[in-house]
Structures are given as structure tokens and as C-alpha cells.
Amino acid sequence: MDTTYYDHGTGTERWERAQLFFGARDYAAAARVLAGLVEEVPEQTGPRLLLARSYYHSAQLRRAETELRAIVELDPVEHYARLMLGRTLERQGRHEEAERHLRVASALAGDFERL
């Protein structure tokens, strides 16, 4: 497959293209677009989070975990990244490790039932 299509355009155009692919549930194509974008702007949470979600939905769980851990490292109180990291770890059968992230996500969201 030709990767130039996925890399073509400005950052904004690629962000919009990735969102279209994600919305159409073509998660692998969204990930192809987003991977290059994340390399260019690694400090931005939005593209990295959508990349992690694309990996998660296309069952690339190790890749999703890597991206989510990078987000949590940059922004420890990013609730959704914590939640997604917990769910990703659960899908990998790593329930004990997942529970810690799910508890933090619940606390950040103000849901104290899980605590």
C-alpha cells in the first residue's frame, strides 16, 4: 500500500483525514496517518490519544499501551488515557496492573465507587 497518501498534506489536513478514517471505523488507516503526525508533534495529546484508540480498536494492544503510557507520562491526570490504559491492560489479561489505572481514572473522574 502506498504510504504517501497517509503522509500527504499539512498537519491539520492529516488530523482531519485521521478523524475521518476513525469515524468510518477504518482504525488501521487512521493509525497510519496518526503515527507520522505523532512523530512530528509528540507533545500533543490529541493525536497520540486518537492513535492509541485506533490501535486499541484494531487489536494492536501493545502499541496502544505504548502510546497511552506516553500520554500518562506527559500528563498524569489525563483521565481518559488512564481509563484506556486500564482497559488495554485488561484486554491483555493483566488485570492486577489494569486495576491501578482504572482506580486512578475513577478518582480523576470523581467516581469514587471503584475506590
N, C-alpha and C positions, 0 to 999 in steps of 0.2 A: 504494500500500500504506500502511496506517495505521502511522505510526511510534510512536504512543503505546504500543502493545504492547511494543515493544522498549525503551522508556524507563521502563516501569512497574515499580514496586517499589523495594525497598531495594537498595543496592549489592550486598549478599550475594545477594539473590534474582536480580538481573540477572547476576551472576557465575555462579550455578548454571545459569540459563537459557542463557547463552552456552556453557557447557560441554556442556549437553545438545545444543544445536544443532551444536556442533563434533563431538561424539561421533556424531551422526546424519549427519555429513558435509554438513550444510547450512551451509557456510562463509560464504556471503553473509549469512545470518540471524545467525550468530554475530558477524560483523563489525559488523552494525548495532547489536547490543546492546553490544558492547565499545567501539565508538567513543565513545559517550556516557560510559561508565564510565571510559575512559582520560582523557577531558577532566576528569572530576571528581577523579581520583587519578593525575595524570601521573607521579608519583614511584614508583608501584608497578610492579614489573617483570612480575609475573604476568599481569595483564590486558593489558598492552601486548604481551607476548610472544605470548599467545594471539591477539590481534588481528593481529599480524604473520603468524602461522601461518595464520590464516583468510584473510588477503589472499593469501598465497603459494599456498594450495591452491585459491583461486578465481581464480588467474592475474591478480591485481591487484598486479603485481610492483613497480611504483613506490611504491605505498602500503606494501607490505611493507618495502621498502628504507627508507623514511622512518621507520617505526616501529622497525626494527632499528637504524638509526643512532642514534636517540634512546636506545635501551637501552644501546648500546655507549658512548655519551657519558656516560650516568649511571653505568654500571658496566663499565669497560673489560675486566674479567676475566670477564664473563658468557660462558662457553664456548658455550652453545647459541645465543645471539644472534649470536655471531661465526660459528658454523657456518652458521646460517640466512642470515646476510648474504652469506656466500660463495656459498652455493647460489643465492640470489636473484640475485646478480650474474651467476653462470654462466648461469642461465636467460635472462638479458637479453643474453647474448653478450659480457659484459665480463669475460673470463677472466683477464686480467692483474690487474685490480683485485680479482677474487674470490680469486685465489691468496694474496694477502697476508692476507686474513681467514681463509682456510682454514688457513694455516700457524699463525697465532696460536691458532686454535681447537684445532688438533692439539697445540700446545705446552701449552696450558692443560689439555688432557685427559690429558697425559702420553704422547701418541702422537708419538714423535719420528721416525718413519719418513718423514713428509712433509717434514720439515725437511731 
